[in-house]
Amino acid sequence: MILIELARPEWFLLIPFLLAITLLSHYFAHKIKKSLEVFHYPPVYRLIRISARKDLRKHSWRSISLALKITIVLLTAFSLAGPTLATVGETSRIVEVPMVEEKDVVHGIILAVDVSSSMGFGDVNPSRLDAVKSMLVEFVGNASEKVRFGIVTFDAEIRSSLPLTEDKGKVVSALEELKPSDALPCLEEVTDVGYGIKTAVAMLTPYTSSPGPYAIVLVSDGYANYGFPDPFSSVSSAVKDAANKTIPIYAVHIAKIGLDSNPQLMQFIADETAGKFMESTSIEELRSVLDLLAKYHVPLKQWSAKIEIKTSIPQRIELGHILMIGAIIAVLLLWVGNYKHYKTWF
């Protein structure tokens, strides 16, 4: 859409008055030029010009000069009225949007949460477990209605479990009640990460034969010092079981590098099950970490589609200077023409 806006439209009221003055001045100027012709050309030369019918050119120029004068008046009036050409332009940019097939939308997620005493450390404010709880509650609240959630909490043994359910309120209540074990960190702490994973896999096993993928979100500092026959073998066996059942594990490492922290183990768990390793040392980072799970689903197959986004941008072009330049050009043409035909500047 193209619109012309006027900042001072009152100048249009003067156009009839200016045109009247222009017509009168044109008439009297022509009379004056006719009388001055006696001085510009000798009688003999005037007779030759008339006999050659060169006066026809003057007659034509008279009409052209009038048109130029009217054009000057109109262009000047338009210019003083402050015209602005308002248009709407479009810009486009190509963005890549992550896509996911409907069949890849997860139907069930087990939240396997480490509640060993080291999860009570305050290196992640307010504590590792408290940071996890608030983020997981937000994650569950934002998830699609199609996704069911279950919970497994563990240290050396399974502390609590909640089977897959569509009741988000029940899941949120269970998360809010989580607290770390009472054992002394490092001295009395015993954590079997493999047992927690194995229990989560067992909870999903009855569903793996039905349509729709399932996943485990493992949240831990990665510190594992217990298991059968040893801590790593326990983890390795549980991870192999998850991989055989095509259950990806999204391993969220929540701890600052240091005491009772093993991000390498969490990386191993994610890699072996075709999941993702996500590391966090603060609540802000953990929020970004859970955003990788898209909050609504955990895709097994993901790709990007290129989409063109068009944006309409209003554009304004000032026409006053352009019209004034046009008026100046018309004035110059008028001067040159008048001098050529009448030896005058008016």
LINRAMO-V485860 format. One line per field, one symbol per residue. ss: DSSP state (@ for helix, = for strand, . for the rest). burial: I if it has 16 or more other ideal C-beta (glycine too) atoms within 10 Angstrom, else O. A space follows every 10 residues. Layout:
# LINRAMO-V485860
ss->???
burial->???
This chain:
# LINRAMO-V485860
ss->.=====..@@ @@@@@@@@@@ @@@@@@@@@@ @@@@@@@@@@ ..@@@@@@@@ @...@@@@@@ @@@@@@@@@@ @@@@@@@@@@ ..======== ========== .@@@...=== ====..@@@@ .......@@@ @@@@@@@@@@ @@.....=== ====...=== =====..@@@ @@@@@@.... .......... ..@@@@@@@@ @@@@@..... ...======= .......... @@@@@@@@@@ @@@@...=== ====...... ..@@@@@@@@ @@....==== ..@@@@@@@@ @......... .========= ========.@ @@@@@@@@@@ @@@@@@@@@@ @@....
burial->OOOOOOOOOO IOOOIOOIOO OIOOOOOOIO OOIOOOOOOO OOOOOOOOOO OOOOOOOIOO IIOOIIOIII IIIIIIIIII IOIOOOOOOO OOOOOOOOOI OOOOIIIIII IIIIIIIIII IOIIOOIIII IIIOIIIOII OOIOOOIIII IIIIIIOOIO IIOIOOOIOO IIOIIOOIOI IOIOIOOOII IIIIIIIIII IOIIOOIOOO OOIIIIIIII IIIIIIIOOO IOOIIIIIIO IIIOIOIIII IIIIIOOOOI IIIOIIIIII OIIOIIIIII IOIOOIOOII OOIIIIIIII OOOOOOOOOO OOOOOOOOII OOIOOIIOOI IOOIOOOIOO IIOOOO
